[in-house]
Amino acid sequence: MRTEQKKNQKIQYVTILLFGIVFFHAGAVCFAADIFVDDNTCPLAGTGTAADPFCAIQDGINAAASGDTVYVHAGTYDEQLSMKTGVTLRNITAEQPKIISTSAGIPVLFDAVDNASIDGFLIDYSSTPSSTEHTIVKVVGPGNGIVITNCEITDAQVAGHEVAWSGIRLNDQLAIQIIANTITNTSRAGISTADGTISGASITIQGNTIDTNGSAGMHLVGTGTGNTLLIGGDGTAANTISNNGQWGTAGAGIRLKDLQNVSIDNNNIFSNGLTGILLESVATTAPHISRNSIHDNFASGINIGGASPLTVGINNEIYQNGLGGITFFVAENQTIENGLASSGAVTISGNSIHNNEKAGISVIDNASGVITVDGNTIYQNEKAGIAFFNACTAVITENDIHDNVGAAGIFTGTWPEIFPNPNPPPMSIKFIRDNGPVTLTISRNKVYNNFSGLRLDHASGTIANNLIHHNARSGIRFSGDDTDPYEPFSNAWGISSITNNTVVDNGSYVIDDRQYGAGIYYDDINTMDGRSFSDPPLANEDQNQTPTFIQNNILASNARTGVRDAVCATSRDYNLYFDNNKSGVFAPPQIQSCQINSGSGWVGNPHEIFTDPLFINRQEYRLQAGSPAKTGANDNGEMGAYGGSNPISW
């Protein structure tokens, strides 16, 4: 009996052992296989092993199953590859195989495949004859898990050869990563959707060098919904996008249209023509457009148009662009002549915008969405820090705006030169008056060392709690008209209130030994600087409605006068004047043409103060404890930029 039991146990053990062996070998066929290709074995076909590799890459792809990797040795492979679901195509370490195609067609095609990738190849289109495809790598959806990485995708632009239009062309619904490639020398775009659009796509573009493509580094168009696009990121995820768009009038480093959920982060975008980033009806999601270095582009750093609700910031550095740092103007769908709007709220926050050849920020389109400019440093732009040439509503808060020496820190008006063809963004331009004035809320800014601080020829709105000092001409220069025909607009316009500003030390500009510069200057002159009103703006004191409300301001040490405005009504009161009219040209020095009683000072508005405001220093202009401006405001609080209900706090 025991002998029989031992016999049965032995049979069971052998059975289990055999089952394990069979299971192990059966399981092995489920593991990923490595397949090898080497053109040195040609013309023999090979079997795909390391010892007997295939001669052609497509043979390796065809032999592979999902999960397999096809390894390719260095060589030149004249093929048109059709990628396969689940298959990875990879170079042998330290070797770079080259793919060419001497037959008309696409060197590498992903057509409705999933989880497929190509890694480490040189794909050169310069041997490919003219065809209807004109692309080097084409990816057609639906397809998920597609990766193109560590490849050099180029056209050597051989004489007599039609250059590829696109390096990588994307279409339909895709989930794709384009990582650490070099994409160069196409005639249109390095990455494009030129013959279609993307819909419901998730696209990641990171760590690439995209250079010297004819119209754009990348030109992507969506259907308007359902796409997610990530361009750049931390460390090696940053892209370098340069020298693109030199061959086209609408050139750009990055050109996007009808896309949502867009993030452009931490890229170096430079020397593109016309624009570093061109956005047409684009919406961003966190982290928005941030941390990019955007510089030396032919026209503008960022050009915004269409229905584009987005955020530009934080920590972009936008500098040395040919016209503007950020421009609201897209010639293809928003032209100056038709006056169409750039819709969508745009926030520009926390950026450094400097040394651009015309303006730091320039609004040329009629923008219907609110533009918020907050917390930026805007400096050393050739003409203006922020310039407006068309109607919009803008909220400008807590910006450091300085050393914009050609026109003003904030400017609405005309640069009096020839009106240009609107393609590309113009170097010179007149204010487009058909859509009405600019409506501005300007508060808590520091505006200094500009030609003028604020020059607002075509603006309505309010100015409050700004520190405005050491501008060569006036601190605040503005106009208005509330009497029909409301020249130059069809409706009443003008700044409604100027309150709690510190406007000091303006006026270093000298003509014929005369020093110019007022603190606050109401401008009804029509003959200067190409304003070209058919009639001068109405003098402030002649307006039918209440003149501009000017109260709680500190006006000190301005070259000509504290306030140049003949309004003496109670709307102008509770201001402090001291040491204005340094040039000694006009009298009375503090308050222009309002009356002064030779014995007791001001007549008419009893709350004006004529005394030293007692600043702590001439940098921040905060008040000493004993300053008369500490309690001189109409609410018995502090006058100037650090007083009122919404003081400067930075």
matplotlib code that plots the C-alpha trace (Angstrom):
import matplotlib.pyplot as plt

x = [0.0, 2.8, 4.6, 1.6, 1.3, 4.9, 4.4, 1.4, 3.3, 6.2, 3.8, 2.3, 5.7, 6.8, 3.5, 3.9, 7.5, 6.6, 3.7, 6.0, 8.5, 5.7, 4.2, 7.6, 8.2, 4.7, 5.0, 8.2, 6.5, 4.4, 7.6, 8.8, 11.2, 14.2, 14.5, 17.6, 18.2, 21.6, 22.0, 25.5, 23.8, 22.1, 21.1, 20.5, 17.1, 18.1, 15.9, 16.0, 18.3, 21.3, 23.5, 21.4, 19.6, 17.1, 18.4, 15.4, 13.7, 10.2, 10.9, 11.7, 8.6, 6.5, 8.0, 7.4, 4.5, 3.0, 5.6, 8.6, 11.5, 13.2, 16.9, 18.5, 22.3, 23.9, 23.4, 21.4, 18.0, 16.1, 12.5, 9.1, 8.3, 4.8, 4.7, 2.9, 0.8, 2.8, 6.2, 9.2, 11.7, 15.1, 18.7, 21.5, 23.2, 25.8, 24.7, 22.4, 20.7, 19.6, 16.2, 15.8, 13.2, 14.2, 10.6, 7.8, 6.0, 6.4, 9.6, 7.8, 4.1, 2.0, -1.4, -4.1, -1.6, -1.3, 1.7, 4.3, 7.5, 10.6, 13.8, 17.2, 17.1, 18.2, 15.3, 16.4, 13.9, 16.5, 16.5, 12.7, 11.1, 8.2, 4.9, 1.5, 2.5, 5.5, 6.1, 8.8, 7.0, 3.2, 1.0, -2.7, -5.2, -6.9, -3.8, -2.6, 0.7, 2.8, 6.3, 8.8, 12.1, 15.8, 15.4, 17.0, 14.2, 15.5, 15.6, 19.1, 17.5, 19.4, 19.3, 16.4, 14.6, 11.2, 11.7, 9.5, 6.6, 6.6, 8.9, 6.1, 2.5, -0.3, -3.9, -7.1, -7.3, -3.9, -2.1, 1.5, 4.8, 7.4, 10.5, 14.2, 14.2, 16.0, 13.6, 15.1, 15.0, 11.4, 9.7, 6.6, 6.7, 8.7, 5.6, 2.3, -1.4, -1.2, -3.5, -6.0, -6.7, -6.4, -9.4, -9.6, -5.8, -3.2, 0.1, 3.3, 6.3, 9.3, 13.1, 13.2, 15.4, 13.1, 15.2, 15.2, 11.8, 10.3, 7.0, 6.9, 8.6, 5.3, 1.9, -1.0, -4.7, -7.5, -11.2, -12.0, -12.7, -11.1, -7.4, -4.6, -1.2, 1.9, 4.9, 8.0, 8.5, 11.2, 14.9, 15.4, 11.7, 12.3, 12.3, 14.6, 12.6, 14.6, 15.2, 11.8, 9.4, 12.0, 10.3, 6.7, 4.8, 3.0, 6.1, 6.4, 8.3, 5.0, 1.7, -1.5, -5.1, -8.4, -6.8, -7.6, -5.8, -2.5, 0.5, 3.7, 6.3, 10.0, 11.0, 13.7, 12.0, 14.2, 15.1, 11.9, 10.1, 7.7, 6.6, 7.9, 4.4, 1.4, -2.0, -5.3, -8.3, -6.3, -7.2, -4.6, -4.7, -2.3, 0.6, -0.5, 2.3, 5.1, 8.8, 9.7, 12.6, 11.1, 13.6, 15.0, 12.0, 11.6, 8.3, 6.7, 7.4, 3.8, 1.0, -2.6, -5.8, -9.2, -11.2, -8.1, -8.9, -5.5, -2.8, 0.6, 2.8, 4.4, 8.1, 8.3, 11.2, 10.2, 12.8, 14.6, 11.8, 11.6, 8.3, 6.6, 7.0, 3.3, 1.0, -2.7, -2.8, -3.3, -3.4, -4.8, -8.2, -8.1, -7.1, -6.9, -9.2, -12.2, -11.9, -12.8, -12.3, -9.8, -12.2, -11.5, -10.1, -6.3, -4.2, -0.5, 1.0, 4.4, 6.6, 9.8, 9.1, 12.0, 14.2, 11.6, 12.0, 8.6, 6.3, 6.4, 2.7, 0.8, -2.9, -3.6, -6.7, -10.1, -10.1, -13.5, -12.3, -10.8, -7.0, -5.4, -1.8, -0.7, 2.6, 5.0, 8.3, 8.1, 11.2, 13.5, 11.2, 12.0, 8.6, 6.2, 5.8, 2.1, 0.6, -3.1, -4.1, -7.7, -10.6, -10.4, -10.9, -7.7, -6.9, -3.3, -2.2, 1.0, 3.4, 6.9, 7.0, 10.2, 12.8, 10.5, 11.9, 10.3, 6.7, 5.3, 5.1, 1.4, 0.4, -2.8, -2.5, -0.6, 2.9, 3.0, 4.4, 3.0, 0.0, 1.3, -0.1, -1.4, 0.6, 2.9, 2.3, 3.1, 6.2, 4.1, 0.4, -2.5, -5.1, -8.2, -11.0, -14.0, -14.5, -14.3, -11.7, -9.7, -11.2, -8.5, -8.3, -4.7, -3.8, -1.0, 1.7, 5.2, 5.9, 9.2, 12.0, 9.8, 9.4, 5.9, 4.5, 0.9, 0.0, -3.7, -5.0, -7.8, -8.8, -11.6, -11.4, -9.7, -6.2, -5.6, -2.8, 0.1, 3.6, 4.7, 8.1, 11.1, 9.4, 11.0, 7.7, 4.4, 3.5, -0.1, -1.2, -4.8, -7.7, -11.5, -14.7, -18.3, -19.9, -21.4, -19.7, -17.4, -14.3, -12.7, -15.3, -19.0, -19.6, -18.5, -15.0, -12.3, -10.6, -13.2, -11.0, -7.4, -7.1, -4.4, -1.5, 2.0, 3.2, 6.6, 9.9, 8.6, 10.1, 13.7, 13.0, 14.5, 13.8, 15.4, 16.6, 13.1, 12.4, 9.1, 6.9, 3.7, 2.5, -1.0, -1.6, -5.0, -4.2, -6.5, -3.7, -4.2, -0.9, 1.6, 2.9, 0.5, -2.6, -4.6, -7.9, -10.3, -11.0, -9.0, -10.4, -12.7, -11.0, -11.8, -13.5, -15.8, -17.3, -21.0, -20.7, -18.6, -15.0, -12.4, -12.3, -8.8, -8.4, -6.0, -2.9, 0.6, 2.1, 5.6, 8.8, 7.4, 9.2, 6.3, 3.3, 1.5, -1.7, -2.1, -5.9, -8.2, -10.9, -11.3, -14.5, -14.8, -14.1, -10.4, -9.6, -7.8, -4.5, -1.0, 1.3, 4.9, 7.9, 6.4, 7.5, 11.3, 11.8, 10.1, 8.4, 4.7, 2.9, 1.1, 3.4, 1.3, -2.2, -1.9, -4.7, -6.9, -7.0, -4.6, -5.3, -2.0, -2.4, -3.8, -3.2, -5.9, -9.3, -12.3, -11.3, -10.5, -8.9, -5.9, -2.5, 0.6, 3.5, 6.3, 4.9, 8.0, 9.0, 11.2, 13.3, 13.1, 12.9, 9.7, 8.3, 6.7, 5.7, 7.3, 5.1, 4.6, 3.7, 0.6, -0.4, -0.9, -4.3, -5.1, -7.3, -11.0, -11.5, -9.0, -6.6, -3.3, -2.9, -0.9, -0.2, 0.1, -3.3, -7.0, -8.8, -6.5, -2.9, 0.3, 1.5, 4.6]
y = [0.0, 2.4, 1.4, 2.3, 5.7, 6.5, 5.5, 7.9, 10.7, 10.3, 10.4, 13.6, 15.2, 14.4, 15.6, 18.9, 19.3, 18.6, 21.1, 23.7, 23.2, 23.4, 26.5, 28.2, 27.6, 28.5, 31.7, 32.6, 33.2, 36.0, 37.9, 40.8, 39.7, 41.6, 41.7, 42.9, 44.7, 45.5, 46.5, 45.1, 41.7, 42.7, 41.3, 38.3, 38.7, 37.3, 35.9, 38.8, 37.4, 39.2, 36.7, 36.8, 40.2, 41.3, 43.3, 45.8, 47.6, 46.9, 43.2, 43.6, 45.6, 43.0, 40.1, 41.8, 41.2, 43.7, 44.4, 43.6, 45.9, 46.1, 47.2, 48.7, 49.0, 52.1, 52.2, 53.9, 52.3, 53.3, 52.5, 53.8, 52.5, 51.6, 51.4, 48.7, 48.6, 47.7, 47.8, 49.9, 50.8, 51.7, 52.3, 50.2, 52.2, 54.7, 54.0, 56.2, 54.5, 56.7, 56.4, 57.8, 57.2, 57.4, 56.6, 59.2, 58.8, 59.1, 57.8, 57.0, 56.5, 55.8, 55.0, 54.2, 52.4, 52.4, 52.1, 52.4, 54.4, 55.3, 56.2, 57.3, 57.7, 60.2, 60.6, 62.5, 63.6, 65.1, 62.0, 61.8, 62.8, 65.2, 63.7, 64.8, 64.0, 66.4, 65.1, 63.2, 61.5, 61.3, 60.3, 59.7, 58.8, 57.4, 56.4, 56.3, 55.8, 57.1, 58.2, 59.9, 60.5, 61.2, 61.5, 63.9, 64.8, 67.0, 67.9, 68.7, 70.9, 69.5, 71.7, 70.8, 68.8, 69.9, 70.4, 68.6, 70.7, 69.2, 67.3, 65.7, 66.0, 65.2, 64.5, 63.4, 62.0, 61.2, 60.7, 61.4, 62.4, 64.2, 64.2, 65.3, 65.4, 67.8, 69.0, 71.2, 72.6, 72.0, 74.5, 75.0, 73.7, 71.4, 70.0, 70.7, 69.8, 71.3, 68.9, 68.4, 69.2, 67.5, 66.6, 65.1, 64.9, 64.9, 66.1, 66.5, 68.3, 68.4, 68.7, 69.3, 71.6, 73.0, 75.2, 76.8, 75.7, 77.9, 79.2, 78.0, 75.8, 74.3, 75.1, 73.2, 73.7, 72.2, 71.8, 74.1, 71.5, 68.6, 69.0, 69.2, 70.5, 70.7, 72.4, 72.4, 72.0, 71.7, 70.9, 68.9, 69.2, 72.7, 73.2, 75.4, 77.0, 79.3, 80.7, 79.5, 81.5, 83.2, 82.3, 83.3, 86.5, 84.7, 83.1, 82.0, 79.9, 78.4, 79.1, 77.7, 78.1, 76.9, 75.0, 74.7, 73.4, 74.8, 75.1, 76.7, 76.5, 77.1, 77.2, 79.3, 80.9, 83.3, 84.7, 83.6, 85.8, 87.3, 86.2, 84.0, 82.7, 83.4, 82.5, 82.5, 81.6, 79.8, 79.1, 78.1, 76.0, 75.9, 76.6, 78.8, 80.5, 80.8, 80.8, 81.2, 83.2, 84.9, 87.2, 88.6, 87.6, 89.8, 91.4, 90.5, 88.0, 86.9, 87.9, 87.3, 87.4, 85.8, 84.3, 83.8, 83.6, 83.0, 83.9, 85.1, 84.6, 84.1, 84.7, 85.0, 87.2, 88.9, 91.1, 92.5, 91.7, 93.8, 95.6, 94.6, 92.2, 91.2, 92.4, 92.0, 91.6, 88.6, 89.6, 86.4, 86.7, 90.1, 93.0, 96.7, 97.6, 95.5, 96.3, 92.8, 92.1, 90.0, 88.4, 86.6, 87.9, 88.0, 88.3, 89.3, 88.8, 88.6, 89.0, 90.9, 92.7, 94.9, 96.3, 95.7, 98.0, 99.7, 98.7, 96.3, 95.5, 96.8, 96.6, 97.0, 94.8, 96.0, 93.7, 93.0, 90.9, 92.6, 92.8, 92.6, 93.7, 93.0, 92.7, 93.0, 94.8, 96.7, 98.7, 100.1, 99.6, 102.0, 103.8, 102.8, 100.4, 99.7, 101.2, 101.2, 101.8, 100.5, 100.2, 97.8, 97.6, 97.2, 97.0, 98.0, 97.3, 97.0, 97.2, 98.6, 100.7, 102.6, 103.9, 103.7, 106.9, 107.3, 108.0, 107.1, 104.5, 104.0, 105.5, 105.8, 107.7, 107.8, 107.2, 109.7, 107.8, 106.2, 103.9, 100.4, 97.4, 95.4, 92.3, 92.1, 94.0, 97.6, 99.5, 102.7, 103.2, 105.6, 105.1, 103.4, 105.6, 103.7, 101.5, 104.3, 105.1, 102.8, 102.3, 102.1, 101.4, 102.4, 101.8, 101.1, 101.3, 102.8, 104.8, 106.6, 107.6, 107.5, 110.2, 110.8, 108.9, 108.4, 110.0, 109.3, 111.0, 108.5, 107.2, 107.0, 105.5, 106.2, 106.8, 106.1, 105.4, 105.5, 106.7, 108.7, 110.4, 111.5, 111.3, 113.7, 115.3, 115.2, 112.8, 112.4, 113.9, 113.3, 114.7, 114.4, 115.6, 115.2, 117.7, 116.5, 115.8, 114.3, 114.7, 112.3, 109.7, 109.2, 109.3, 111.2, 110.2, 111.2, 110.2, 110.6, 110.7, 111.2, 110.4, 109.6, 109.7, 110.9, 112.9, 114.4, 115.4, 115.2, 117.4, 117.2, 117.8, 121.0, 122.9, 126.3, 126.5, 125.9, 123.0, 121.2, 119.0, 119.2, 116.9, 116.6, 118.1, 118.4, 118.5, 120.3, 121.1, 119.6, 120.6, 118.3, 114.8, 113.8, 113.8, 115.0, 115.6, 117.4, 119.7, 119.9, 118.0, 120.1, 122.1, 120.5, 123.6, 123.7, 120.2, 120.0, 117.2, 117.3, 117.8, 115.3, 114.6, 115.5, 115.0, 113.7, 113.9, 115.1, 117.3, 118.4, 119.5, 119.2, 121.4, 123.6, 123.3, 121.0, 120.8, 122.4, 122.6, 125.7, 123.8, 125.5, 123.8, 121.6, 118.5, 119.7, 120.0, 118.3, 118.2, 119.2, 121.4, 122.2, 123.5, 123.2, 125.4, 125.0, 126.6, 129.9, 130.3, 130.3, 131.7, 130.8, 127.9, 125.4, 125.5, 127.2, 129.6, 129.3, 132.4, 133.1, 135.7, 137.5, 137.6, 134.2, 131.8, 129.7, 131.1, 128.9, 125.4, 125.7, 122.3, 122.6, 122.6, 124.5, 123.2, 120.7, 117.1, 116.0, 112.8, 110.4, 110.0, 110.6, 106.9, 105.6, 109.0, 107.8, 110.5, 111.4, 111.1, 114.9, 115.4, 117.6, 115.1, 112.4, 113.8, 116.1, 113.9, 114.3, 111.5, 113.0, 110.2, 110.1, 111.8, 110.3, 106.8, 105.3, 106.6, 106.1, 102.8, 101.0, 102.1, 100.9, 98.0, 96.8]
z = [0.0, 1.0, -2.2, -4.3, -2.5, -3.1, -6.8, -7.0, -5.3, -7.7, -10.7, -9.2, -8.8, -12.3, -13.6, -11.7, -12.9, -16.5, -16.2, -14.8, -17.6, -20.2, -18.5, -18.5, -22.1, -23.0, -21.0, -22.8, -26.1, -24.4, -23.5, -25.8, -28.4, -29.8, -33.6, -35.4, -38.7, -40.4, -44.0, -44.0, -44.5, -47.7, -50.1, -47.9, -46.2, -42.8, -40.0, -37.5, -34.9, -33.6, -35.5, -38.7, -38.8, -41.4, -44.2, -44.3, -41.5, -42.8, -42.7, -39.0, -38.4, -40.2, -38.2, -34.9, -32.6, -30.2, -27.4, -29.6, -30.2, -33.6, -33.2, -36.3, -36.9, -38.5, -42.3, -45.0, -45.5, -48.6, -47.4, -46.8, -43.3, -42.2, -38.4, -36.5, -33.3, -30.2, -32.0, -30.9, -33.6, -32.1, -33.0, -31.7, -28.9, -30.2, -33.8, -35.9, -38.8, -41.7, -43.4, -46.9, -49.6, -53.3, -54.2, -53.9, -50.6, -46.9, -45.3, -42.0, -41.6, -38.4, -39.7, -37.1, -34.8, -31.0, -28.7, -31.5, -31.3, -33.3, -31.4, -32.6, -36.4, -39.0, -41.4, -44.4, -47.1, -49.5, -51.8, -52.0, -55.3, -55.5, -54.3, -53.0, -49.4, -48.9, -45.4, -43.7, -40.8, -40.9, -38.0, -38.8, -36.1, -34.3, -32.4, -28.8, -27.2, -30.1, -29.4, -31.7, -29.9, -30.4, -34.1, -36.6, -39.1, -41.9, -45.6, -46.8, -49.5, -52.5, -55.6, -57.9, -55.2, -53.8, -50.1, -47.7, -46.4, -42.9, -40.7, -38.6, -39.8, -37.3, -38.2, -36.4, -32.9, -31.4, -28.1, -29.1, -27.5, -29.7, -27.5, -27.9, -31.7, -34.1, -36.8, -39.5, -43.0, -44.1, -46.4, -44.1, -40.6, -38.5, -36.8, -38.5, -39.2, -42.6, -44.5, -41.7, -38.1, -34.7, -32.7, -29.2, -29.3, -26.5, -27.8, -25.8, -27.5, -25.3, -25.5, -29.3, -31.4, -34.1, -36.4, -39.9, -41.1, -43.8, -42.3, -38.7, -36.2, -35.5, -37.0, -35.4, -36.1, -34.0, -34.5, -31.6, -28.9, -27.1, -27.6, -25.0, -26.1, -23.9, -25.3, -23.1, -19.4, -16.7, -17.5, -20.6, -21.5, -22.7, -26.5, -28.5, -31.4, -33.6, -37.1, -38.3, -40.5, -42.6, -45.9, -45.2, -44.4, -41.5, -40.0, -36.4, -34.0, -32.7, -34.6, -33.1, -34.2, -32.6, -29.8, -26.2, -23.1, -24.4, -22.2, -23.5, -20.7, -20.3, -24.0, -25.7, -28.7, -30.7, -34.1, -35.8, -38.3, -37.9, -34.5, -31.7, -30.7, -33.0, -31.3, -33.2, -31.1, -28.5, -24.9, -22.2, -19.2, -16.2, -16.4, -19.3, -21.2, -18.6, -18.1, -21.7, -23.1, -26.2, -27.9, -31.1, -33.2, -36.3, -35.4, -32.1, -29.2, -28.8, -31.2, -30.0, -32.0, -32.3, -29.5, -27.2, -23.5, -22.0, -19.5, -20.5, -17.3, -15.0, -15.5, -19.3, -20.4, -23.7, -25.1, -28.2, -30.6, -33.7, -33.0, -29.7, -26.9, -26.9, -29.7, -30.2, -34.0, -36.2, -39.9, -41.2, -39.4, -37.8, -39.9, -39.1, -41.9, -40.9, -37.2, -36.0, -32.4, -30.6, -28.1, -24.9, -21.7, -21.7, -18.6, -18.8, -15.4, -13.8, -16.9, -17.8, -21.1, -22.2, -25.0, -27.7, -30.7, -30.4, -27.5, -24.7, -25.1, -28.2, -28.8, -32.5, -32.9, -31.5, -28.5, -27.0, -24.0, -21.0, -21.1, -17.6, -17.3, -13.8, -11.9, -14.9, -15.3, -18.6, -19.4, -22.0, -25.0, -27.7, -27.9, -25.1, -22.3, -23.2, -26.3, -27.5, -31.1, -31.0, -28.7, -25.8, -22.0, -20.1, -16.4, -15.7, -12.1, -10.1, -13.0, -12.9, -16.1, -16.7, -19.2, -22.2, -23.7, -27.2, -26.2, -22.8, -20.1, -21.1, -24.4, -26.5, -29.7, -33.0, -33.9, -36.8, -39.7, -42.8, -42.2, -43.2, -44.9, -41.9, -42.8, -40.8, -37.5, -38.3, -37.2, -37.2, -36.9, -36.3, -33.6, -35.2, -34.0, -35.6, -32.5, -29.9, -27.2, -24.9, -21.5, -18.9, -15.2, -14.2, -10.6, -8.2, -10.9, -10.6, -13.8, -14.1, -16.4, -19.5, -22.0, -20.6, -17.8, -19.1, -22.5, -23.1, -26.2, -26.9, -23.5, -20.9, -17.5, -14.1, -12.8, -9.1, -6.7, -9.1, -8.4, -11.4, -11.3, -13.3, -16.7, -19.2, -20.1, -18.2, -15.6, -16.7, -20.1, -21.1, -23.2, -23.5, -25.0, -23.8, -26.2, -29.5, -32.0, -29.4, -31.6, -32.5, -31.4, -31.8, -28.1, -25.0, -23.8, -21.4, -18.1, -15.4, -12.3, -11.3, -7.6, -5.0, -7.3, -6.4, -9.5, -8.8, -10.4, -13.9, -16.6, -17.7, -21.4, -22.7, -25.9, -26.6, -23.0, -21.6, -19.4, -20.1, -18.0, -16.0, -13.3, -14.6, -18.1, -19.7, -23.4, -25.8, -28.4, -31.9, -33.5, -31.9, -32.6, -35.4, -33.3, -36.4, -34.7, -37.1, -34.1, -30.9, -27.9, -25.9, -23.1, -19.7, -18.3, -21.4, -21.1, -20.4, -17.9, -14.7, -15.6, -14.6, -10.9, -9.7, -6.0, -3.3, -5.5, -4.5, -7.2, -6.4, -8.2, -11.7, -14.2, -15.5, -13.3, -10.9, -12.9, -16.3, -16.5, -16.2, -14.3, -10.9, -9.9, -6.8, -8.9, -8.5, -4.8, -2.0, -3.8, -2.5, -4.6, -3.9, -5.8, -9.3, -12.3, -11.9, -15.3, -14.2, -17.6, -16.6, -13.6, -11.5, -11.1, -9.1, -10.5, -14.0, -14.7, -11.6, -9.4, -6.5, -3.9, -3.5, 0.3, 1.2, -1.7, -3.3, -4.1, -5.0, -3.7, 0.0, 0.6, -1.7, 0.1, -0.9, 1.2, 1.3, 1.4, 3.4, 1.5, 3.3, 0.1, -3.6, -4.6, -3.0, -2.1, 1.1, 3.6, 6.9, 10.0, 10.1, 6.5, 5.9, 3.2, 5.9, 6.7, 3.7, 1.6, 1.3, 3.7, 6.2, 5.2, 3.3, 0.0, -2.9, -4.1, -0.6, 0.6, -0.2, -0.2, -2.6, -1.9, -3.5, -1.3, -3.1]

ax = plt.figure().add_subplot(projection="3d")
ax.plot(x, y, z, "-o")
ax.set_aspect("equal")
plt.show()
